[in-house]
Amino acid sequence: MRLLIIFVALATLTSCGYIDRQRISRSFAEMEQVAQTMGPESSQMNGPLEVGEAEFQAVYREGDRVYFKVGYSWGGVDPYGYVWSPEHVPVDDSNPAVASSFEHIEGPWYRWSDSY
């Protein structure tokens, strides 16, 4: 019975993304180093890329933000990941055909997702 409770607890933590969020939080310092070294908007690193304890499909700059793309949502169309935006709160100001959302995590870090 005890083993079943432990299994259910671990399954709940991993399915809710708790462990992934902890891994990302522990990687913020390394992610910020990468973000600060990114060149102009045209620069992009394609993955899989390991930064700290996290893995990303791509890292790229758009304006004053650096995006760390984790992957795509269920349909394989809508990208999601994390954004480093040290100057200001990111807003959905790009393509009108794309709805971007940003959720503040801490400091200059935001969860990001696009919906097409």
N, C-alpha and C positions, 0 to 999 in steps of 0.2 A: 504494500500500500504506500509506504514512504517513497519508494522508487517511482511509483506512478505519479505522486504529487510533484516530485522533483522534475520528472519528465514534462508534465503539463506546464509547470512554471517556466521551464526553459523554452518550451515551444511557444508559450505566450510571449515571452520576452523577445524572442527572435522574430516571430511573425509580426509583432507590432513595431519592429524596427528599433527597439530600445538599444540593442547591442550595436547596431549600425550607427546610431546617433552618438553613442559613447565613443566609438572608434573615430568618428569624424571630429568630435570635440577634442579628443586627444591629438588630433592631427592638425589643428588650426595653426600652430606655430610653423610647421613645415609647409603648409599650404600658403601661408602668408609670405614665406620666403620665395616660393615659386611665383606667386602673384606679383611681388615687387620686382622680379627679374623679367617678367613678360615684356616684350617689346611693343611696337605699335600694333594697331588694330589687326593688321594682317597676320600677325604671328599666331600660330596654333600648334599645340602638341597633341598628337593623336595617340590613343592608348592601345592596349590597356597600360595605364600609368599608375605606379604606386607612389603615393606621397604620404609619408608618415605611415599610419596603419590603414589608410584608405586606398581604394582603387577607383580610377576614373577612366571613362572612355575617351575624354578629350578635356583639354584645358585651353581656354582662349580668352582674348581680351576684346571687349566691345566698349569703346570710349574709356571711361574711368573705372569700369567694372571688369573683374576677371571671373569667368565662369568655370566651374569644375563640374563637368557633366558626368553624372553617375550612370545614366542610361535612359531608357524610354519607358513610358507607362504601358499599361496592358496592351493597347492596340499597336504598339511599336511605332507610334507617330509622335507622341508628345514627350519631348525631352524634359528631364528634371535633374536637379543636383543642388549645388551651392554656389553662392555668389559672394565675392569679396568686394565690398563697396565702401572704402574708407572715407570718402568725401561727403556722401549724403545717402539718404534712404533711397534705394532704387525704386523707380516707378515704371509702369508699363507705358513707355513712350516710343516704342519702335514701330514695328509693322502693324497696321490696323487689322490685318488678317489673323494676328496672333494675340491671344490673351495671355499675358505673363502675370504670374503672381509671385510675390516675395513675402516671406515670413521671417521676421527678425529672430535670430538665435541669440547672439551676443556680440558685443563690439561691432566690428565691420562685417559680420557674417550673417547671411540670409539663406534660407531654403528657397529654392526657385523651381518653378515649373512653367512650362508653356503649354497652351492648349490651342490646337489648330482647328 
